[in-house]
Amino acid sequence: MNRRRSSSAKRPARGTQRASPSRASGRLRLIGGDYRRRQLPVLERPGLRPTPDRIRETLFNWLAFELVGARVLDLYAGTGALGLEALSRGAAQACFVETDSDVAASLSANIDTLGANGHVRRQTAMAFLAGPVTPFDIVFLDPPFRQGHAVDACHALEEHGWLSEEAWIYLEIEHECEPRVPTNWHLHREVRAGDGIGHLYRRCHTE
C-alpha cells in the first residue's frame, strides 16, 4: 500500500486542514520496465509514500518471470507503486483498491498519464472482496499496520475465489506480527521492509 502506518493514517487529526486533491508533495519513480524512470506526483497525506525502491527492486526480481500477461490486484493501493510497477514490467492489467477519494483520484490520474491498463475501485478492501469475483494471478496486500486487516483479507482472498490456481501473494505486515495465512499458501521469500516484513507466497491449488 505505501502508507506508514498507524490508525491515524487514513485521515488528518481533527482541526487540521485536509490536503487538496491537487496538492502533491512527493514523487513516485518507477524503476523498471516500459515506464522506467517515469516520475508521478504523490499526494500529501499522513504516512502516504511509495514503497521504497529497494523493496520494489527485490520483489520484482523475484516475480520477473511471472508478470507478463498477469492480472494484478493492488489491495490497499495508496500510491499504487506496486501495481504500477507491475504494469510497467508487463502485467496485462491491474485493479487498484483505495478508500480515500482524493488518493484514488490521484492514482487514476497517474494511470491515465502513463496510458496504462489499470483501473481504480474507490472502496474498502473488504467491501471489494465481498463483491463480484474475477481471479487474479498476483496480489499485493499491504494493509495499514496494527489495525488487524491482514488476516481477514488473506482468508477472504482464498475463500471467495479471488486467486488463480498458482497465484503469487505479496503480504507486508508489521515485523512483530506472525503471518496467519491460508494453509495452501507456501512461503517463497521474505524481505525486511522498514518497520515491517514482506512475505511472498505461492498459492498451491487444492481440490
C-alpha contacts under 8 A as a table, 3 or more apart, distances in Angstrom:
res1	aa1	res2	aa2	distance
1	M	50	P	7.81
1	M	51	T	7.31
1	M	74	D	7.58
1	M	75	L	7.11
1	M	76	Y	5.05
1	M	77	A	4.53
1	M	78	G	4.90
1	M	79	T	6.89
1	M	80	G	6.76
1	M	81	A	7.65
1	M	82	L	7.71
1	M	140	F	7.89
1	M	141	L	7.15
1	M	142	D	4.70
1	M	143	P	6.28
1	M	144	P	7.78
2	N	47	G	7.94
2	N	48	L	5.88
2	N	49	R	5.17
2	N	50	P	5.01
2	N	51	T	5.11
2	N	77	A	7.30
2	N	78	G	5.64
2	N	79	T	6.35
2	N	80	G	7.76
2	N	81	A	7.50
2	N	142	D	7.32
3	R	9	A	6.87
3	R	46	P	7.87
3	R	47	G	4.85
3	R	48	L	4.17
3	R	49	R	5.81
3	R	50	P	7.78
3	R	78	G	6.58
3	R	144	P	6.64
4	R	9	A	7.10
4	R	47	G	4.47
4	R	48	L	6.33
4	R	49	R	7.46
4	R	144	P	7.12
4	R	145	F	7.57
5	R	8	S	7.80
5	R	9	A	5.94
5	R	47	G	5.98
5	R	144	P	5.63
5	R	145	F	5.50
6	S	9	A	5.39
6	S	144	P	6.58
6	S	145	F	6.06
6	S	146	R	6.76
6	S	147	Q	7.71
7	S	10	K	7.01
7	S	144	P	7.55
7	S	145	F	7.90
7	S	146	R	7.54
7	S	147	Q	6.71
8	S	11	R	5.93
8	S	12	P	6.84
8	S	13	A	7.26
8	S	46	P	7.73
9	A	12	P	7.38
9	A	45	R	7.75
9	A	46	P	5.50
9	A	47	G	5.74
9	A	48	L	7.59
9	A	144	P	7.75
10	K	46	P	7.59
10	K	100	D	7.45
11	R	45	R	7.86
11	R	46	P	7.37
12	P	16	T	6.25
12	P	17	Q	7.50
12	P	18	R	6.58
12	P	45	R	7.80
12	P	46	P	6.79
13	A	16	T	5.84
19	A	23	R	6.56
19	A	44	E	6.45
19	A	45	R	7.03
20	S	23	R	5.20
20	S	102	D	7.91
21	P	24	A	7.99
21	P	43	L	7.24
21	P	102	D	5.08
21	P	103	V	7.45
21	P	105	A	7.66
21	P	106	S	7.20
22	S	43	L	7.52
22	S	106	S	7.86
23	R	43	L	5.89
23	R	44	E	6.49
24	A	27	R	7.89
24	A	41	P	5.60
24	A	42	V	5.19
24	A	43	L	4.13
24	A	44	E	5.58
25	S	41	P	7.28
25	S	42	V	6.31
25	S	43	L	5.93
25	S	44	E	5.33
26	G	41	P	5.88
26	G	42	V	4.88
26	G	43	L	6.67
26	G	44	E	7.13
26	G	49	R	7.78
27	R	39	Q	6.05
27	R	40	L	5.37
27	R	41	P	4.64
27	R	42	V	5.26
28	L	39	Q	5.41
28	L	40	L	5.01
28	L	41	P	6.21
28	L	42	V	6.34
28	L	50	P	6.05
28	L	79	T	7.82
28	L	81	A	7.17
29	R	36	R	7.83
29	R	37	R	5.83
29	R	38	R	5.73
29	R	39	Q	4.44
29	R	40	L	6.47
30	L	35	Y	6.37
30	L	36	R	5.23
30	L	37	R	5.32
30	L	38	R	5.59
30	L	39	Q	6.55
30	L	81	A	7.62
30	L	84	L	7.71
30	L	85	E	6.13
30	L	88	S	7.86
31	I	35	Y	7.72
31	I	36	R	4.91
31	I	37	R	5.65
31	I	38	R	7.93
31	I	53	D	7.14
31	I	57	E	7.47
31	I	85	E	7.38
32	G	35	Y	6.72
32	G	36	R	4.45
32	G	37	R	7.33
32	G	85	E	7.08
32	G	88	S	6.74
32	G	89	R	6.47
33	G	36	R	5.26
33	G	85	E	7.75
33	G	88	S	4.83
33	G	89	R	4.37
33	G	90	G	7.34
34	D	88	S	4.95
34	D	89	R	6.39
34	D	90	G	7.92
35	Y	38	R	5.52
35	Y	88	S	5.23
35	Y	114	L	7.48
36	R	88	S	7.26
40	L	110	N	6.43
41	P	106	S	7.95
41	P	110	N	7.62
42	V	49	R	7.30
42	V	79	T	6.52
42	V	106	S	7.44
43	L	48	L	7.70
43	L	103	V	6.70
43	L	106	S	7.14
44	E	48	L	7.13
45	R	48	L	5.26
48	L	78	G	6.87
48	L	79	T	7.31
49	R	78	G	7.86
49	R	79	T	6.71
50	P	78	G	7.97
50	P	79	T	5.83
50	P	80	G	7.62
50	P	81	A	5.64
51	T	55	I	6.81
51	T	56	R	6.69
51	T	81	A	6.23
51	T	82	L	7.25
52	P	55	I	5.50
52	P	56	R	6.38
53	D	56	R	5.12
53	D	57	E	5.96
54	R	57	E	5.17
54	R	58	T	6.25
55	I	58	T	5.20
55	I	59	L	6.06
55	I	191	V	7.48
55	I	193	A	6.52
56	R	59	L	5.11
56	R	60	F	5.92
56	R	82	L	7.14
56	R	85	E	7.99
57	E	60	F	5.39
57	E	61	N	6.06
58	T	61	N	5.23
58	T	62	W	6.50
58	T	191	V	7.95
59	L	62	W	5.21
59	L	63	L	6.41
60	F	63	L	4.78
60	F	64	A	5.62
60	F	86	A	7.81
61	N	64	A	5.05
62	W	65	F	7.98
63	L	66	E	5.23
63	L	67	L	6.41
64	A	67	L	6.15
65	F	68	V	7.12
66	E	70	A	7.07
67	L	70	A	5.24
67	L	86	A	6.68
67	L	89	R	6.71
67	L	90	G	5.67
67	L	91	A	5.03
68	V	89	R	7.20
68	V	90	G	4.43
68	V	91	A	4.93
68	V	92	A	6.78
69	G	90	G	6.31
69	G	91	A	4.87
69	G	92	A	4.40
69	G	93	Q	7.75
70	A	90	G	7.67
70	A	91	A	4.67
70	A	92	A	5.33
70	A	93	Q	6.95
70	A	136	F	7.69
70	A	137	D	5.71
70	A	138	I	6.94
71	R	91	A	6.35
71	R	92	A	5.87
71	R	93	Q	5.24
71	R	94	A	5.95
71	R	136	F	5.13
71	R	137	D	5.28
71	R	138	I	6.48
72	V	83	G	6.84
72	V	86	A	7.59
72	V	91	A	6.99
72	V	92	A	7.94
72	V	93	Q	6.20
72	V	94	A	4.50
72	V	95	C	6.30
72	V	136	F	5.70
72	V	137	D	6.07
72	V	138	I	4.87
72	V	139	V	5.79
72	V	140	F	7.87
73	L	83	G	7.07
73	L	94	A	5.65
73	L	95	C	4.91
73	L	96	F	6.13
73	L	97	V	7.88
73	L	136	F	6.43
73	L	138	I	6.38
73	L	139	V	4.73
73	L	140	F	6.23
74	D	77	A	5.24
74	D	80	G	6.94
74	D	82	L	6.94
74	D	83	G	5.44
74	D	94	A	7.18
74	D	95	C	6.11
74	D	96	F	4.79
74	D	97	V	6.33
74	D	139	V	5.99
74	D	140	F	4.86
74	D	141	L	6.65
75	L	96	F	6.11
75	L	97	V	5.06
75	L	98	E	7.28
75	L	125	A	6.25
75	L	139	V	7.26
75	L	140	F	6.01
75	L	141	L	5.37
75	L	142	D	6.95
75	L	143	P	7.73
76	Y	96	F	7.60
76	Y	97	V	5.63
76	Y	98	E	5.49
76	Y	99	T	7.73
76	Y	124	T	7.86
76	Y	125	A	6.34
76	Y	141	L	6.79
76	Y	142	D	6.13
76	Y	143	P	5.66
76	Y	144	P	8.00
77	A	80	G	4.79
77	A	81	A	7.75
77	A	83	G	7.79
77	A	96	F	5.57
77	A	97	V	5.48
77	A	98	E	5.38
77	A	142	D	7.75
78	G	81	A	7.86
78	G	98	E	6.21
78	G	103	V	6.63
78	G	104	A	7.62
78	G	107	L	7.95
79	T	103	V	7.20
79	T	107	L	6.31
80	G	83	G	5.42
80	G	84	L	5.89
80	G	96	F	6.85
80	G	107	L	6.62
81	A	84	L	5.29
81	A	85	E	5.99
82	L	85	E	5.13
82	L	86	A	6.20
82	L	140	F	7.03
83	G	86	A	5.02
83	G	87	L	6.31
83	G	94	A	6.27
83	G	95	C	7.76
83	G	96	F	7.16
83	G	140	F	7.54
84	L	87	L	5.06
84	L	88	S	6.16
84	L	94	A	7.89
84	L	111	I	7.72
85	E	88	S	4.99
85	E	89	R	6.27
86	A	89	R	5.13
86	A	90	G	6.49
86	A	91	A	5.53
87	L	90	G	5.39
87	L	91	A	4.63
87	L	92	A	6.79
87	L	93	Q	6.67
87	L	94	A	6.95
87	L	116	A	6.87
87	L	117	N	7.38
87	L	118	G	7.94
88	S	91	A	7.24
91	A	94	A	7.35
92	A	117	N	7.05
93	Q	117	N	5.10
93	Q	118	G	5.55
94	A	117	N	6.64
94	A	118	G	4.64
94	A	119	H	6.66
95	C	118	G	5.73
95	C	119	H	5.25
95	C	120	V	5.92
95	C	121	R	7.25
96	F	118	G	7.38
96	F	119	H	6.18
96	F	120	V	4.63
96	F	121	R	6.06
97	V	120	V	5.84
97	V	121	R	4.85
97	V	122	R	6.04
97	V	123	Q	6.50
97	V	124	T	7.11
97	V	125	A	6.34
97	V	128	F	7.51
98	E	101	S	7.60
98	E	103	V	7.32
98	E	104	A	5.70
98	E	120	V	7.16
98	E	121	R	6.35
98	E	122	R	5.11
98	E	123	Q	5.90
98	E	124	T	6.53
98	E	125	A	7.39
99	T	104	A	7.12
99	T	122	R	5.09
99	T	123	Q	4.56
99	T	124	T	5.09
99	T	125	A	7.73
100	D	103	V	5.36
100	D	104	A	6.00
100	D	122	R	7.08
100	D	123	Q	7.95
101	S	104	A	5.03
101	S	105	A	6.10
101	S	122	R	6.50
102	D	105	A	5.04
102	D	106	S	6.20
103	V	106	S	5.08
103	V	107	L	6.14
104	A	107	L	5.08
104	A	108	S	6.14
104	A	120	V	6.59
104	A	121	R	7.74
104	A	122	R	6.27
105	A	108	S	5.06
105	A	109	A	6.24
106	S	109	A	5.09
106	S	110	N	6.31
107	L	110	N	5.06
107	L	111	I	6.27
107	L	120	V	7.47
108	S	111	I	5.11
108	S	112	D	6.28
108	S	119	H	6.84
108	S	120	V	6.23
109	A	112	D	5.05
109	A	113	T	6.13
110	N	113	T	4.92
110	N	114	L	6.34
111	I	114	L	5.27
111	I	115	G	6.08
111	I	116	A	5.47
111	I	117	N	7.56
111	I	118	G	6.43
111	I	119	H	7.64
112	D	115	G	4.89
112	D	116	A	6.55
113	T	116	A	7.88
121	R	128	F	7.90
123	Q	127	A	6.48
123	Q	128	F	6.50
124	T	127	A	5.22
124	T	128	F	6.27
125	A	128	F	5.12
125	A	129	L	6.22
125	A	153	A	7.53
126	M	129	L	4.95
126	M	130	A	6.18
126	M	153	A	6.70
126	M	156	A	7.93
127	A	130	A	5.14
127	A	131	G	6.64
128	F	131	G	5.34
129	L	132	P	7.83
129	L	133	V	7.62
129	L	153	A	7.86
129	L	156	A	6.56
129	L	157	L	6.92
129	L	160	H	7.49
129	L	162	W	7.83
130	A	160	H	7.77
133	V	160	H	7.39
133	V	161	G	6.72
133	V	162	W	5.99
134	T	161	G	7.68
134	T	162	W	6.01
135	P	161	G	6.41
135	P	162	W	4.25
135	P	163	L	4.69
135	P	164	S	5.24
136	F	139	V	6.78
136	F	162	W	6.02
136	F	163	L	5.05
136	F	164	S	5.58
136	F	167	A	6.99
137	D	163	L	6.32
137	D	164	S	5.39
137	D	166	E	7.29
137	D	167	A	4.55
137	D	168	W	6.30
138	I	163	L	7.91
138	I	167	A	5.61
138	I	168	W	4.79
138	I	169	I	5.82
138	I	170	Y	7.92
139	V	167	A	7.71
139	V	168	W	6.40
139	V	169	I	4.82
139	V	170	Y	6.26
140	F	169	I	6.07
140	F	170	Y	4.93
140	F	171	L	6.47
141	L	150	A	7.82
141	L	169	I	7.16
141	L	170	Y	5.82
141	L	171	L	4.83
141	L	172	E	6.51
142	D	150	A	7.94
142	D	170	Y	7.85
142	D	171	L	5.86
142	D	172	E	4.97
142	D	173	I	6.90
143	P	149	H	6.27
143	P	150	A	6.33
143	P	172	E	7.40
143	P	173	I	7.38
144	P	147	Q	6.36
144	P	149	H	7.36
145	F	148	G	7.47
145	F	173	I	6.38
145	F	174	E	5.96
146	R	174	E	7.24
148	G	151	V	6.85
148	G	152	D	7.84
149	H	152	D	5.83
149	H	153	A	6.21
150	A	153	A	5.26
150	A	154	C	6.05
150	A	173	I	7.42
151	V	154	C	5.29
151	V	155	H	6.31
151	V	179	P	7.84
151	V	180	R	5.95
151	V	181	V	6.67
152	D	155	H	5.37
152	D	156	A	6.02
153	A	156	A	5.07
153	A	157	L	6.14
154	C	157	L	5.29
154	C	158	E	6.57
154	C	181	V	6.00
154	C	182	P	7.16
155	H	158	E	5.15
155	H	159	E	5.84
155	H	181	V	6.76
155	H	182	P	6.25
156	A	159	E	5.15
156	A	160	H	5.58
157	L	160	H	5.77
157	L	161	G	6.35
157	L	162	W	5.05
157	L	163	L	6.49
158	E	161	G	5.65
158	E	162	W	6.32
158	E	163	L	6.39
158	E	182	P	7.10
159	E	162	W	7.84
161	G	164	S	7.82
163	L	166	E	7.70
163	L	167	A	5.73
164	S	167	A	5.09
165	E	203	R	6.84
165	E	204	C	6.59
165	E	205	H	5.01
166	E	202	R	6.38
166	E	203	R	4.92
166	E	204	C	5.53
166	E	205	H	6.32
167	A	202	R	5.95
167	A	203	R	5.22
167	A	204	C	7.86
168	W	200	L	7.03
168	W	201	Y	5.66
168	W	202	R	4.66
168	W	203	R	6.18
169	I	200	L	5.76
169	I	201	Y	5.06
169	I	202	R	6.41
169	I	203	R	7.54
170	Y	198	G	6.75
170	Y	199	H	5.66
170	Y	200	L	4.44
170	Y	201	Y	6.27
171	L	198	G	5.65
171	L	199	H	5.11
171	L	200	L	6.36
171	L	201	Y	7.84
172	E	193	A	7.83
172	E	196	G	6.47
172	E	197	I	5.58
172	E	198	G	4.17
172	E	199	H	6.11
173	I	177	C	6.76
173	I	179	P	7.73
173	I	196	G	5.30
173	I	197	I	5.71
173	I	198	G	6.62
174	E	177	C	5.53
174	E	195	D	6.15
174	E	196	G	4.03
174	E	197	I	6.19
175	H	178	E	7.95
175	H	195	D	6.18
175	H	196	G	4.39
175	H	197	I	5.29
176	E	196	G	7.94
181	V	185	W	6.75
182	P	185	W	5.66
183	T	186	H	7.55
184	N	203	R	5.87
184	N	204	C	5.35
184	N	205	H	7.19
184	N	206	T	7.28
185	W	201	Y	5.68
185	W	202	R	5.58
185	W	203	R	4.46
185	W	204	C	6.24
186	H	201	Y	5.24
186	H	202	R	5.23
186	H	203	R	6.21
186	H	204	C	7.23
187	L	190	E	7.96
187	L	199	H	6.94
187	L	200	L	6.05
187	L	201	Y	4.46
187	L	202	R	6.51
188	H	199	H	7.61
188	H	200	L	5.50
188	H	201	Y	5.29
188	H	202	R	6.51
189	R	199	H	6.08
189	R	200	L	5.27
189	R	201	Y	7.31
190	E	197	I	6.88
190	E	198	G	5.52
190	E	199	H	4.62
190	E	200	L	6.23
191	V	197	I	5.75
191	V	198	G	5.09
191	V	199	H	6.72
192	R	195	D	7.76
192	R	196	G	6.26
192	R	197	I	4.53
192	R	198	G	6.17
193	A	196	G	5.02
193	A	197	I	5.12
193	A	198	G	6.15
194	G	197	I	7.54
